[in-house]
Amino acid sequence: MSDVKKFTGFIAIDGSTHTSLKSATEHSRLVKIRHALACQFGIYNVTEEGNDDEAAISLDAFIYANRDSILTALNQEVLTRKKRIPKVAKTAAEAVEPVAEAV
């Protein structure tokens, strides 16, 4: 029985443990995204316009921090209104309105 170990959680790609498979998978996905951004854009820095300080951040960190607004700007879905249904011509019987009888 000593060879049975206690379950400590799900291990993500970077070695961190998580309590659920979903959280470990999500964390692994974020780690892969950050690594890909760092490989492509890690050598570039971003500074604020008009700011002469040396408070520049790396481009990969900037892209990751602003990912929601970037994805919104790149969204190409176009909203359209619902398609119109052609009006059906009334039959002759429906076109004649019944006249109320006078008592």
ChimeraX commands (.cxc) that place a marker at each C-alpha (Angstrom):
marker #1 position 0.00,0.00,0.00 radius 0.5
marker #1 position 2.97,2.31,0.39 radius 0.5
marker #1 position 3.42,2.50,-3.39 radius 0.5
marker #1 position 0.03,4.25,-3.80 radius 0.5
marker #1 position 0.48,8.01,-3.93 radius 0.5
marker #1 position -2.03,10.66,-3.08 radius 0.5
marker #1 position -3.64,12.41,-6.06 radius 0.5
marker #1 position -2.26,15.93,-6.10 radius 0.5
marker #1 position -4.02,17.34,-9.17 radius 0.5
marker #1 position -3.64,17.83,-12.88 radius 0.5
marker #1 position -0.26,18.95,-14.15 radius 0.5
marker #1 position -0.10,21.67,-16.80 radius 0.5
marker #1 position 2.55,21.98,-19.50 radius 0.5
marker #1 position 4.76,24.19,-17.31 radius 0.5
marker #1 position 4.61,21.83,-14.33 radius 0.5
marker #1 position 2.01,23.72,-12.29 radius 0.5
marker #1 position -0.76,21.66,-10.69 radius 0.5
marker #1 position -4.45,22.39,-10.99 radius 0.5
marker #1 position -7.56,21.00,-9.33 radius 0.5
marker #1 position -9.43,20.27,-12.58 radius 0.5
marker #1 position -8.56,19.09,-16.05 radius 0.5
marker #1 position -10.29,22.13,-17.55 radius 0.5
marker #1 position -8.17,24.61,-15.58 radius 0.5
marker #1 position -4.96,22.71,-16.40 radius 0.5
marker #1 position -5.85,22.67,-20.10 radius 0.5
marker #1 position -6.72,26.39,-20.08 radius 0.5
marker #1 position -3.47,27.25,-18.30 radius 0.5
marker #1 position -1.46,25.15,-20.78 radius 0.5
marker #1 position -3.15,26.95,-23.67 radius 0.5
marker #1 position -2.26,30.37,-22.20 radius 0.5
marker #1 position 1.35,29.28,-21.62 radius 0.5
marker #1 position 1.61,28.16,-25.26 radius 0.5
marker #1 position 0.14,31.48,-26.47 radius 0.5
marker #1 position 2.59,33.50,-24.37 radius 0.5
marker #1 position 5.51,31.39,-25.59 radius 0.5
marker #1 position 4.50,31.83,-29.25 radius 0.5
marker #1 position 4.13,35.60,-28.79 radius 0.5
marker #1 position 7.51,35.80,-27.05 radius 0.5
marker #1 position 9.18,33.88,-29.89 radius 0.5
marker #1 position 7.74,36.17,-32.56 radius 0.5
marker #1 position 7.58,39.57,-30.86 radius 0.5
marker #1 position 9.77,39.33,-27.74 radius 0.5
marker #1 position 12.62,41.37,-29.21 radius 0.5
marker #1 position 10.46,44.46,-29.79 radius 0.5
marker #1 position 9.45,47.05,-27.19 radius 0.5
marker #1 position 6.42,49.33,-26.94 radius 0.5
marker #1 position 6.52,52.79,-25.41 radius 0.5
marker #1 position 3.71,55.26,-24.84 radius 0.5
marker #1 position 3.58,58.14,-27.28 radius 0.5
marker #1 position 5.00,61.30,-25.73 radius 0.5
marker #1 position 6.58,59.39,-22.84 radius 0.5
marker #1 position 10.35,59.88,-22.71 radius 0.5
marker #1 position 10.82,57.51,-19.77 radius 0.5
marker #1 position 12.43,54.13,-20.23 radius 0.5
marker #1 position 9.19,52.44,-19.14 radius 0.5
marker #1 position 8.86,50.30,-22.26 radius 0.5
marker #1 position 7.22,46.91,-22.19 radius 0.5
marker #1 position 7.88,44.09,-24.58 radius 0.5
marker #1 position 5.57,43.77,-27.58 radius 0.5
marker #1 position 4.53,40.22,-26.69 radius 0.5
marker #1 position 3.36,41.36,-23.23 radius 0.5
marker #1 position 1.52,44.30,-24.82 radius 0.5
marker #1 position -0.27,42.06,-27.33 radius 0.5
marker #1 position -1.23,39.55,-24.63 radius 0.5
marker #1 position -2.53,42.29,-22.32 radius 0.5
marker #1 position -4.64,43.82,-25.11 radius 0.5
marker #1 position -5.75,40.58,-26.77 radius 0.5
marker #1 position -9.49,41.21,-26.31 radius 0.5
marker #1 position -9.45,44.61,-27.99 radius 0.5
marker #1 position -7.20,43.29,-30.78 radius 0.5
marker #1 position -9.55,40.37,-31.46 radius 0.5
marker #1 position -12.52,42.74,-31.46 radius 0.5
marker #1 position -10.80,44.98,-33.99 radius 0.5
marker #1 position -9.95,42.00,-36.22 radius 0.5
marker #1 position -13.47,40.54,-36.06 radius 0.5
marker #1 position -14.83,40.33,-39.59 radius 0.5
marker #1 position -18.34,39.17,-38.75 radius 0.5
marker #1 position -20.92,41.45,-40.27 radius 0.5
marker #1 position -24.31,41.87,-38.70 radius 0.5
marker #1 position -27.15,41.73,-41.16 radius 0.5
marker #1 position -30.82,42.05,-40.68 radius 0.5
marker #1 position -33.13,39.09,-41.03 radius 0.5
marker #1 position -34.04,38.13,-44.58 radius 0.5
marker #1 position -37.34,39.46,-45.76 radius 0.5
marker #1 position -40.13,37.03,-46.52 radius 0.5
marker #1 position -42.07,37.95,-49.65 radius 0.5
marker #1 position -45.69,38.83,-49.08 radius 0.5
marker #1 position -48.14,36.27,-50.36 radius 0.5
marker #1 position -50.99,37.61,-52.45 radius 0.5
marker #1 position -54.35,37.11,-50.83 radius 0.5
marker #1 position -56.86,34.88,-52.53 radius 0.5
marker #1 position -60.07,36.34,-53.88 radius 0.5
marker #1 position -62.09,34.95,-50.97 radius 0.5
marker #1 position -59.79,36.54,-48.38 radius 0.5
marker #1 position -59.73,39.86,-50.23 radius 0.5
marker #1 position -63.52,40.35,-49.91 radius 0.5
marker #1 position -64.33,41.46,-46.40 radius 0.5
marker #1 position -67.63,40.24,-45.02 radius 0.5
marker #1 position -70.16,43.02,-44.64 radius 0.5
marker #1 position -71.92,43.21,-41.31 radius 0.5
marker #1 position -75.67,42.73,-41.63 radius 0.5
marker #1 position -77.86,45.53,-40.38 radius 0.5
marker #1 position -80.58,44.46,-37.99 radius 0.5
marker link #1:1,2 radius 0.2
marker link #1:2,3 radius 0.2
marker link #1:3,4 radius 0.2
marker link #1:4,5 radius 0.2
marker link #1:5,6 radius 0.2
marker link #1:6,7 radius 0.2
marker link #1:7,8 radius 0.2
marker link #1:8,9 radius 0.2
marker link #1:9,10 radius 0.2
marker link #1:10,11 radius 0.2
marker link #1:11,12 radius 0.2
marker link #1:12,13 radius 0.2
marker link #1:13,14 radius 0.2
marker link #1:14,15 radius 0.2
marker link #1:15,16 radius 0.2
marker link #1:16,17 radius 0.2
marker link #1:17,18 radius 0.2
marker link #1:18,19 radius 0.2
marker link #1:19,20 radius 0.2
marker link #1:20,21 radius 0.2
marker link #1:21,22 radius 0.2
marker link #1:22,23 radius 0.2
marker link #1:23,24 radius 0.2
marker link #1:24,25 radius 0.2
marker link #1:25,26 radius 0.2
marker link #1:26,27 radius 0.2
marker link #1:27,28 radius 0.2
marker link #1:28,29 radius 0.2
marker link #1:29,30 radius 0.2
marker link #1:30,31 radius 0.2
marker link #1:31,32 radius 0.2
marker link #1:32,33 radius 0.2
marker link #1:33,34 radius 0.2
marker link #1:34,35 radius 0.2
marker link #1:35,36 radius 0.2
marker link #1:36,37 radius 0.2
marker link #1:37,38 radius 0.2
marker link #1:38,39 radius 0.2
marker link #1:39,40 radius 0.2
marker link #1:40,41 radius 0.2
marker link #1:41,42 radius 0.2
marker link #1:42,43 radius 0.2
marker link #1:43,44 radius 0.2
marker link #1:44,45 radius 0.2
marker link #1:45,46 radius 0.2
marker link #1:46,47 radius 0.2
marker link #1:47,48 radius 0.2
marker link #1:48,49 radius 0.2
marker link #1:49,50 radius 0.2
marker link #1:50,51 radius 0.2
marker link #1:51,52 radius 0.2
marker link #1:52,53 radius 0.2
marker link #1:53,54 radius 0.2
marker link #1:54,55 radius 0.2
marker link #1:55,56 radius 0.2
marker link #1:56,57 radius 0.2
marker link #1:57,58 radius 0.2
marker link #1:58,59 radius 0.2
marker link #1:59,60 radius 0.2
marker link #1:60,61 radius 0.2
marker link #1:61,62 radius 0.2
marker link #1:62,63 radius 0.2
marker link #1:63,64 radius 0.2
marker link #1:64,65 radius 0.2
marker link #1:65,66 radius 0.2
marker link #1:66,67 radius 0.2
marker link #1:67,68 radius 0.2
marker link #1:68,69 radius 0.2
marker link #1:69,70 radius 0.2
marker link #1:70,71 radius 0.2
marker link #1:71,72 radius 0.2
marker link #1:72,73 radius 0.2
marker link #1:73,74 radius 0.2
marker link #1:74,75 radius 0.2
marker link #1:75,76 radius 0.2
marker link #1:76,77 radius 0.2
marker link #1:77,78 radius 0.2
marker link #1:78,79 radius 0.2
marker link #1:79,80 radius 0.2
marker link #1:80,81 radius 0.2
marker link #1:81,82 radius 0.2
marker link #1:82,83 radius 0.2
marker link #1:83,84 radius 0.2
marker link #1:84,85 radius 0.2
marker link #1:85,86 radius 0.2
marker link #1:86,87 radius 0.2
marker link #1:87,88 radius 0.2
marker link #1:88,89 radius 0.2
marker link #1:89,90 radius 0.2
marker link #1:90,91 radius 0.2
marker link #1:91,92 radius 0.2
marker link #1:92,93 radius 0.2
marker link #1:93,94 radius 0.2
marker link #1:94,95 radius 0.2
marker link #1:95,96 radius 0.2
marker link #1:96,97 radius 0.2
marker link #1:97,98 radius 0.2
marker link #1:98,99 radius 0.2
marker link #1:99,100 radius 0.2
marker link #1:100,101 radius 0.2
marker link #1:101,102 radius 0.2
marker link #1:102,103 radius 0.2
view
